[in-house]
Amino acid sequence: MMSIASLVTALILVAVAQLNFKLFVMNRSIISLVLMLACFALAQLGFFVALLELQVGVVYMSTALTHGLVMLFAKYVLQEQVTRHHVGSLAVIVTGLVIYAA
């Protein structure tokens, strides 16, 4: 159970890091840069803990979910538009994960 919690935490941290990277590019804020680096580093620790109990394929394939998390965070934090292309690409990702899991 700890491995699943650390995997979910790592996925959220990667999404937050990518969001901070976008903020850094837009504003050149050093705080966003430091937060981005910290989130990426902490996410790696979460992935390592998850790999103690989960298979590499499960952890690797679950990283595809970060695209959806980044899309949701960008919509609600940065007020960005979510287009049909975004939703379609997320549907392809989720379909691939379902096929892999079967």
GINORDA-V697981 format. One record per helix or strand of 2 or more residues. SS is the DSSP state (H for helix, E for strand). FROM is the first residue (numbers start at 1). TO is the last residue. If there is no record, write none. Layout:
((SS:FROM:TO) (SS:FROM:TO))
//
This chain:
((H:2:27) (H:30:51) (H:56:77) (H:84:101))
//
